[in-house]
Amino acid sequence: MGRRFAGVLTALALALAAVPGLADPITVTAEGLRQTANLALSAGQPAPALEMAEALLQRDPGDWDALLIASRAARDMGKIDTAQSHAKAAWAAADTPGQRYAAALAMAQAQASDGNRLTAQFWLRRAIDTAPDDTARALAIRDFQYVRLRNPVTVDLRFSVAPSSNVNNGSSADYLLLYGIPFTLSPDAKALSGYEMMTGANLTRRIAQGALSSTEIGANLDAVKVTLSDTAKAEAPMAKGSDYDFFGIETFLRHRFATPDSARKHAATLTFGRNWYGGDPLSNSVRLDFETDWRLSRQLAVGLDLGAERQWRLDQADRSADVVTVAGTVDRAFAAGQLSLGAFLRETQSDSTQIDHTALGLSTSYTWARPVAGAEISAGLSAEMRDYALSPYSPEGREDTRISAGVSVFLKQAETMGFAPEISLRASRTDSNISLYDSHDVGLTVGLKSTF
């Protein structure tokens, strides 16, 4: 028996013996000391609770109950490093989901007390993953949302893998009919199949907060790594997957504000971006967006987005462009699900006839309110029409019509640490009066999505 453990037992026994009416000998066991430490902690006496817990740990460094008591007591005393150390040891010593859940909560509380809210959110996700029952899980989710709301830093990560029949946005035609004369397309100008691995991250930091407004800065990163299929390599031996890799980075400043009743919410965002394609610089850009949302009722909301962007092309200067976009959305909730409708008008002005155009788009999507066979399902359909006044391939200009459809299945029951797989099947087809721009694509995307 360790000296400290024996000392605590002796002190406790002497203290109890001094109580009038207690004449019989008193025996204090390790279990009794744990109970006494818990009572002291519950009574707002963390110092003796910590001393008793550490005495128990001298006796048995793997005493899970003592580790948890020590972590909580140290946190209450402001000894954050000690609290984190004991919580980490409690996680390692845990044998059951309930013990892991309690240890993860203790570590999250210690990290939050130290101002490490992102780390606290990680441990709360661990608590959610190991919760012994629905009540405990709901409590951990509530704590997670509380910490996230008060965390000025938000990090969102994305990852997905998508097999595709057209990774290079190539043509589905075999030849280009130019002023009545057919020209055979090169192999790499036609659709090539393969795989797209997409990763992304959004980092946002709130720099000012008011009752009805907030200001934040942030960065967005997106990367697409392309691998050609064996069939594509045989069809276009000179092409490489890296020829179609994409990387983009944006930095932004955003201000949000709302009306006193929160029925209308607005946001103004200034964004600076740079893109690379095939490993080479593609463009720089600056964009100003204004978004406004009206909550007309509990079931109905509408939105309006206005955007203006300047793009500087780094591969071909004449392809630089000015882009103005107006978009609107309507969301209507029903008992069986939610219906969303959208429309946009975009005007792109450029010295290049292959870039200068007007586009009109329409979209609709529906999300079922109740899971189907344990999965949350949504489906969407969209159409986009583009009108190019001039084209080097036709005296009549160019007109494209693109139809896209997709369905997503969110497997929420297969979650781990608050993330669950989402599988999306999509198909699109573009018909143009110039065969070079005819294309079709079928793809399957597998990614991860947060469940809360």
C-alpha positions as CSV (number, residue, x, y, z in Angstrom):
1,M,0.0,0.0,0.0
2,G,1.5,3.4,-1.0
3,R,2.4,5.9,1.7
4,R,0.0,8.5,0.3
5,F,-2.9,6.1,0.2
6,A,-2.2,4.9,3.8
7,G,-1.9,8.5,4.9
8,V,-5.2,9.5,3.4
9,L,-6.9,6.4,5.0
10,T,-5.3,7.3,8.4
11,A,-6.4,10.9,8.2
12,L,-9.9,9.9,7.2
13,A,-10.1,7.3,10.0
14,L,-8.9,9.8,12.6
15,A,-11.4,12.4,11.4
16,L,-14.3,10.0,11.6
17,A,-13.2,8.7,15.0
18,A,-13.4,12.3,16.3
19,V,-17.0,12.4,15.5
20,P,-19.1,12.0,18.7
21,G,-21.0,8.7,18.9
22,L,-18.6,6.8,16.7
23,A,-16.9,4.5,19.2
24,D,-16.5,1.4,17.1
25,P,-13.4,0.9,14.9
26,I,-13.7,2.2,11.4
27,T,-12.3,0.5,8.3
28,V,-11.9,2.5,5.1
29,T,-11.6,0.5,1.9
30,A,-10.6,1.6,-1.5
31,E,-14.2,1.5,-2.6
32,G,-15.2,3.6,0.4
33,L,-12.5,6.1,-0.5
34,R,-13.8,6.3,-4.1
35,Q,-17.3,7.0,-2.7
36,T,-16.1,9.6,-0.3
37,A,-14.1,11.3,-3.1
38,N,-17.2,11.4,-5.3
39,L,-19.3,12.8,-2.5
40,A,-16.6,15.6,-1.9
41,L,-16.6,16.4,-5.6
42,S,-20.4,16.6,-5.7
43,A,-20.4,18.8,-2.7
44,G,-18.1,21.3,-4.4
45,Q,-15.0,20.2,-2.6
46,P,-12.5,19.3,-5.4
47,A,-9.3,19.6,-3.4
48,P,-10.0,16.7,-1.0
49,A,-11.5,14.8,-3.9
50,L,-8.3,15.2,-5.9
51,E,-6.2,14.2,-3.0
52,M,-8.2,11.0,-2.3
53,A,-8.2,10.1,-6.0
54,E,-4.5,10.6,-6.4
55,A,-4.0,8.4,-3.3
56,L,-6.1,5.7,-5.0
57,L,-3.9,6.1,-8.1
58,Q,-0.7,5.5,-6.1
59,R,-2.3,2.2,-5.0
60,D,-3.5,1.4,-8.6
61,P,-2.5,3.7,-11.5
62,G,-5.1,2.0,-13.7
63,D,-8.0,2.7,-11.3
64,W,-10.5,4.1,-13.8
65,D,-12.9,5.6,-11.3
66,A,-10.1,7.4,-9.5
67,L,-8.7,8.7,-12.9
68,L,-12.1,10.2,-13.7
69,I,-12.6,11.7,-10.3
70,A,-9.1,13.2,-10.5
71,S,-9.7,14.7,-13.9
72,R,-13.0,16.3,-12.9
73,A,-11.6,17.6,-9.6
74,A,-8.5,19.0,-11.2
75,R,-10.6,20.8,-13.8
76,D,-12.8,22.4,-11.1
77,M,-9.6,23.6,-9.4
78,G,-8.2,25.1,-12.6
79,K,-5.4,22.5,-12.9
80,I,-6.2,22.0,-16.6
81,D,-3.0,20.0,-17.5
82,T,-3.6,17.6,-14.7
83,A,-7.2,17.3,-15.7
84,Q,-6.3,16.5,-19.3
85,S,-3.6,14.0,-18.2
86,H,-6.0,12.0,-16.0
87,A,-8.8,12.1,-18.6
88,K,-6.4,10.7,-21.3
89,A,-5.4,8.0,-18.9
90,A,-9.1,7.2,-18.1
91,W,-9.8,6.9,-21.8
92,A,-6.9,4.4,-22.2
93,A,-8.0,2.4,-19.1
94,A,-11.7,2.3,-20.1
95,D,-13.1,-1.2,-20.7
96,T,-16.7,-0.4,-21.6
97,P,-18.5,2.1,-23.9
98,G,-19.9,3.8,-20.8
99,Q,-16.4,4.3,-19.4
100,R,-15.1,5.6,-22.7
101,Y,-18.0,7.9,-23.0
102,A,-17.4,9.4,-19.5
103,A,-13.7,9.7,-20.2
104,A,-14.3,11.5,-23.5
105,L,-16.7,13.9,-21.8
106,A,-14.1,14.7,-19.1
107,M,-11.4,15.3,-21.7
108,A,-13.8,17.5,-23.7
109,Q,-14.6,19.6,-20.6
110,A,-10.9,20.0,-19.8
111,Q,-10.1,21.1,-23.3
112,A,-12.9,23.5,-23.4
113,S,-11.8,25.0,-20.1
114,D,-8.4,25.5,-21.7
115,G,-9.9,27.4,-24.6
116,N,-9.2,24.5,-27.0
117,R,-12.7,24.3,-28.5
118,L,-11.8,22.5,-31.7
119,T,-10.1,19.7,-29.6
120,A,-13.1,19.7,-27.3
121,Q,-15.4,19.1,-30.3
122,F,-13.2,16.2,-31.4
123,W,-13.5,14.5,-27.9
124,L,-17.3,15.2,-27.9
125,R,-17.5,13.4,-31.2
126,R,-15.7,10.5,-29.5
127,A,-18.3,10.7,-26.7
128,I,-21.1,10.6,-29.2
129,D,-19.6,7.6,-30.8
130,T,-19.3,5.6,-27.6
131,A,-22.5,6.8,-25.9
132,P,-24.1,3.8,-24.0
133,D,-27.7,4.9,-24.8
134,D,-29.7,7.5,-26.7
135,T,-30.0,9.8,-23.7
136,A,-26.2,9.9,-23.2
137,R,-25.8,10.5,-27.0
138,A,-28.3,13.4,-27.0
139,L,-26.4,15.0,-24.1
140,A,-23.1,14.8,-25.9
141,I,-24.7,16.2,-29.1
142,R,-26.1,19.1,-27.1
143,D,-22.7,19.8,-25.6
144,F,-21.1,19.6,-29.0
145,Q,-23.5,22.1,-30.5
146,Y,-23.0,24.4,-27.4
147,V,-19.2,24.4,-27.9
148,R,-19.5,24.8,-31.7
149,L,-21.8,27.8,-31.3
150,R,-19.3,29.5,-29.0
151,N,-16.2,28.5,-31.0
152,P,-15.0,31.4,-33.2
153,V,-13.2,28.9,-35.4
154,T,-15.1,26.5,-37.6
155,V,-13.4,23.8,-39.7
156,D,-15.4,21.8,-42.3
157,L,-13.6,18.9,-44.1
158,R,-14.8,17.1,-47.2
159,F,-13.6,13.9,-48.9
160,S,-15.2,11.8,-51.6
161,V,-14.3,9.4,-54.4
162,A,-16.2,9.5,-57.6
163,P,-15.9,7.1,-60.5
164,S,-16.9,9.0,-63.7
165,S,-17.4,8.3,-67.4
166,N,-16.1,11.8,-68.3
167,V,-13.3,13.0,-66.0
168,N,-12.0,15.4,-68.7
169,N,-15.3,17.0,-69.7
170,G,-14.7,15.7,-73.2
171,S,-17.0,15.3,-76.1
172,S,-19.3,12.3,-76.7
173,A,-19.0,12.9,-80.5
174,D,-16.4,11.2,-82.7
175,Y,-16.0,14.1,-85.0
176,L,-16.6,17.9,-85.4
177,L,-18.7,19.0,-88.3
178,L,-17.1,22.4,-89.2
179,Y,-19.0,24.3,-91.9
180,G,-20.2,21.0,-93.3
181,I,-16.8,19.3,-93.2
182,P,-16.2,16.5,-90.7
183,F,-13.0,16.6,-88.6
184,T,-12.1,13.6,-86.4
185,L,-11.6,14.5,-82.8
186,S,-8.3,13.7,-81.1
187,P,-8.6,10.9,-78.5
188,D,-8.0,13.3,-75.5
189,A,-10.8,15.6,-76.8
190,K,-13.3,12.8,-76.3
191,A,-14.8,11.7,-73.0
192,L,-12.3,9.7,-70.9
193,S,-13.4,7.6,-67.9
194,G,-11.6,7.4,-64.6
195,Y,-11.8,8.3,-61.0
196,E,-11.9,11.7,-59.2
197,M,-10.7,11.9,-55.6
198,M,-12.0,15.2,-54.1
199,T,-10.8,16.7,-50.9
200,G,-11.7,20.1,-49.5
201,A,-11.7,22.2,-46.4
202,N,-13.4,25.4,-45.2
203,L,-11.8,27.4,-42.4
204,T,-13.7,30.3,-40.8
205,R,-12.9,32.5,-37.9
206,R,-15.4,34.9,-36.4
207,I,-13.6,38.2,-35.7
208,A,-16.6,40.3,-34.4
209,Q,-20.0,39.4,-32.9
210,G,-23.0,41.5,-32.2
211,A,-26.6,40.7,-31.1
212,L,-27.8,40.6,-34.7
213,S,-24.5,40.6,-36.7
214,S,-21.2,38.9,-37.1
215,T,-18.0,39.3,-39.2
216,E,-15.8,36.5,-40.2
217,I,-12.7,35.8,-42.3
218,G,-11.8,32.4,-43.8
219,A,-10.4,30.3,-46.5
220,N,-11.7,27.5,-48.8
221,L,-9.5,24.9,-50.4
222,D,-10.6,22.3,-53.0
223,A,-8.5,19.7,-54.8
224,V,-9.5,17.1,-57.4
225,K,-7.0,14.3,-58.2
226,V,-7.9,12.4,-61.4
227,T,-6.9,8.9,-62.3
228,L,-7.6,7.6,-65.8
229,S,-9.1,4.1,-66.2
230,D,-7.2,1.4,-68.1
231,T,-9.7,1.9,-71.0
232,A,-9.0,5.6,-71.1
233,K,-5.3,5.0,-71.1
234,A,-5.6,2.7,-74.0
235,E,-7.9,5.1,-75.9
236,A,-5.7,8.2,-75.3
237,P,-2.1,6.9,-74.5
238,M,-0.7,10.5,-74.5
239,A,-3.2,11.7,-71.8
240,K,-2.4,11.6,-68.1
241,G,-4.7,11.9,-65.1
242,S,-2.7,14.7,-63.8
243,D,-3.6,16.7,-66.9
244,Y,-7.0,17.2,-65.4
245,D,-6.1,17.8,-61.7
246,F,-7.6,20.9,-60.2
247,F,-6.7,22.9,-57.1
248,G,-8.4,26.1,-55.9
249,I,-7.9,28.3,-52.9
250,E,-10.1,31.2,-51.8
251,T,-9.9,33.7,-49.0
252,F,-12.9,35.8,-47.9
253,L,-14.3,38.4,-45.6
254,R,-18.0,38.0,-44.8
255,H,-20.5,40.1,-42.8
256,R,-23.8,38.7,-41.6
257,F,-26.7,40.7,-40.2
258,A,-30.4,40.1,-39.5
259,T,-33.6,42.0,-38.6
260,P,-34.6,42.1,-35.0
261,D,-37.1,39.3,-35.5
262,S,-34.6,37.2,-37.4
263,A,-37.2,36.8,-40.2
264,R,-34.7,38.3,-42.7
265,K,-31.0,37.3,-42.8
266,H,-28.4,38.9,-45.0
267,A,-24.7,38.3,-45.8
268,A,-22.2,40.2,-47.9
269,T,-19.0,38.4,-48.9
270,L,-15.8,39.6,-50.6
271,T,-13.8,36.7,-52.0
272,F,-10.3,36.4,-53.6
273,G,-9.4,33.2,-55.4
274,R,-6.7,31.4,-57.4
275,N,-7.1,28.2,-59.4
276,W,-4.7,25.7,-61.0
277,Y,-5.5,23.1,-63.7
278,G,-3.2,20.3,-64.7
279,G,-0.6,21.7,-62.4
280,D,-0.5,25.1,-64.2
281,P,-2.0,28.4,-63.0
282,L,-5.4,28.9,-64.5
283,S,-7.0,32.1,-63.1
284,N,-7.2,34.7,-60.4
285,S,-10.5,36.1,-59.4
286,V,-12.3,38.6,-57.1
287,R,-16.0,38.2,-56.3
288,L,-18.6,40.2,-54.4
289,D,-21.8,38.4,-53.3
290,F,-24.9,39.6,-51.5
291,E,-27.3,37.0,-50.1
292,T,-30.6,37.6,-48.4
293,D,-33.1,35.1,-47.0
294,W,-36.7,35.6,-45.9
295,R,-38.5,33.3,-43.5
296,L,-42.1,33.9,-44.5
297,S,-43.5,31.1,-42.3
298,R,-42.4,28.0,-40.5
299,Q,-42.9,26.1,-43.8
300,L,-41.8,28.6,-46.4
301,A,-38.5,30.5,-47.1
302,V,-37.2,32.4,-50.1
303,G,-33.7,33.5,-50.9
304,L,-32.1,35.9,-53.4
305,D,-28.4,36.0,-54.3
306,L,-26.6,38.7,-56.3
307,G,-23.0,38.2,-57.4
308,A,-20.4,40.1,-59.5
309,E,-17.0,38.6,-60.3
310,R,-13.9,39.5,-62.3
311,Q,-11.8,36.6,-63.6
312,W,-8.2,37.0,-64.9
313,R,-7.2,34.0,-67.0
314,L,-3.5,33.1,-66.7
315,D,-3.4,30.6,-69.5
316,Q,-5.0,32.8,-72.2
317,A,-5.5,36.5,-71.4
318,D,-8.4,36.9,-73.9
319,R,-10.5,34.4,-71.8
320,S,-10.6,36.8,-68.9
321,A,-14.2,37.6,-68.0
322,D,-16.7,39.7,-66.0
323,V,-19.5,37.6,-64.6
324,V,-22.8,38.9,-63.1
325,T,-25.2,36.4,-61.5
326,V,-28.8,36.7,-60.1
327,A,-30.2,33.6,-58.4
328,G,-33.3,32.8,-56.3
329,T,-34.5,29.9,-54.2
330,V,-37.8,28.8,-52.7
331,D,-37.9,26.2,-49.9
332,R,-41.3,24.7,-48.9
333,A,-41.5,22.1,-46.1
334,F,-44.3,19.5,-46.1
335,A,-45.1,16.8,-43.6
336,A,-43.6,14.2,-46.0
337,G,-40.5,16.2,-46.9
338,Q,-39.0,19.4,-48.3
339,L,-39.2,20.8,-51.8
340,S,-36.6,23.3,-53.1
341,L,-36.9,25.3,-56.3
342,G,-34.1,27.4,-57.8
343,A,-33.4,29.6,-60.8
344,F,-30.4,31.7,-61.9
345,L,-29.5,34.1,-64.7
346,R,-25.8,34.6,-65.4
347,E,-24.2,37.0,-67.9
348,T,-20.5,36.4,-68.8
349,Q,-18.7,39.0,-70.8
350,S,-15.3,38.2,-72.4
351,D,-13.2,38.9,-75.4
352,S,-13.2,35.2,-76.1
353,T,-16.2,33.9,-78.1
354,Q,-15.7,30.6,-76.3
355,I,-16.3,32.3,-72.9
356,D,-18.7,35.1,-73.6
357,H,-22.3,33.9,-73.1
358,T,-25.6,34.1,-71.3
359,A,-26.9,31.3,-69.1
360,L,-30.2,30.5,-67.6
361,G,-30.7,27.7,-65.1
362,L,-33.6,26.0,-63.3
363,S,-33.5,23.3,-60.6
364,T,-35.6,21.4,-58.2
365,S,-34.9,18.9,-55.4
366,Y,-36.8,17.0,-52.9
367,T,-35.7,15.5,-49.5
368,W,-37.9,12.9,-47.9
369,A,-38.6,13.6,-44.2
370,R,-38.7,10.0,-43.1
371,P,-35.9,7.6,-43.7
372,V,-36.5,4.8,-46.2
373,A,-35.0,1.5,-45.1
374,G,-32.9,3.5,-42.6
375,A,-31.5,5.9,-45.2
376,E,-32.2,9.5,-45.8
377,I,-32.9,10.1,-49.5
378,S,-33.0,13.2,-51.7
379,A,-33.3,13.6,-55.4
380,G,-32.7,16.5,-57.8
381,L,-33.2,17.7,-61.4
382,S,-31.6,20.7,-63.1
383,A,-31.4,22.3,-66.5
384,E,-29.1,24.9,-67.9
385,M,-29.2,26.7,-71.2
386,R,-26.3,28.7,-72.6
387,D,-26.3,31.0,-75.5
388,Y,-23.0,32.0,-77.2
389,A,-23.7,34.8,-79.7
390,L,-20.5,34.0,-81.6
391,S,-18.6,30.8,-82.2
392,P,-15.5,30.0,-84.3
393,Y,-17.3,26.7,-85.3
394,S,-20.6,28.0,-86.5
395,P,-21.9,31.2,-88.1
396,E,-25.1,30.8,-86.1
397,G,-23.2,31.0,-82.8
398,R,-23.5,28.2,-80.2
399,E,-26.4,26.9,-78.0
400,D,-25.9,24.3,-75.3
401,T,-28.6,22.6,-73.2
402,R,-27.5,20.6,-70.2
403,I,-29.8,18.3,-68.2
404,S,-28.6,16.8,-64.9
405,A,-30.3,14.4,-62.5
406,G,-29.1,12.8,-59.3
407,V,-30.1,11.0,-56.1
408,S,-28.3,10.9,-52.8
409,V,-28.6,8.3,-50.0
410,F,-27.4,9.3,-46.6
411,L,-26.6,6.2,-44.4
412,K,-27.0,8.0,-41.1
413,Q,-27.2,4.7,-39.1
414,A,-23.7,3.8,-40.2
415,E,-22.2,6.8,-38.5
416,T,-18.8,7.0,-36.7
417,M,-17.9,10.0,-34.5
418,G,-20.9,11.9,-36.0
419,F,-19.9,11.2,-39.6
420,A,-21.8,8.9,-41.9
421,P,-21.4,7.8,-45.6
422,E,-23.3,9.5,-48.3
423,I,-23.6,7.9,-51.7
424,S,-24.7,10.0,-54.7
425,L,-25.5,8.8,-58.2
426,R,-25.6,11.5,-60.9
427,A,-26.1,11.7,-64.6
428,S,-25.8,14.6,-67.0
429,R,-26.2,15.2,-70.7
430,T,-25.2,18.3,-72.8
431,D,-26.7,18.8,-76.3
432,S,-25.2,21.5,-78.5
433,N,-25.6,22.7,-82.1
434,I,-21.9,22.1,-82.3
435,S,-21.0,18.4,-81.8
436,L,-17.7,19.2,-80.1
437,Y,-19.7,20.3,-77.1
438,D,-22.0,17.3,-76.9
439,S,-21.2,15.3,-73.8
440,H,-22.7,12.9,-71.2
441,D,-21.4,11.8,-67.9
442,V,-22.5,9.2,-65.3
443,G,-20.8,9.1,-62.0
444,L,-21.1,7.7,-58.5
445,T,-19.8,9.7,-55.5
446,V,-19.0,8.2,-52.1
447,G,-18.3,10.7,-49.3
448,L,-18.7,11.5,-45.6
449,K,-21.2,13.9,-44.1
450,S,-21.8,15.1,-40.5
451,T,-25.0,13.8,-38.9
452,F,-25.6,16.9,-36.8
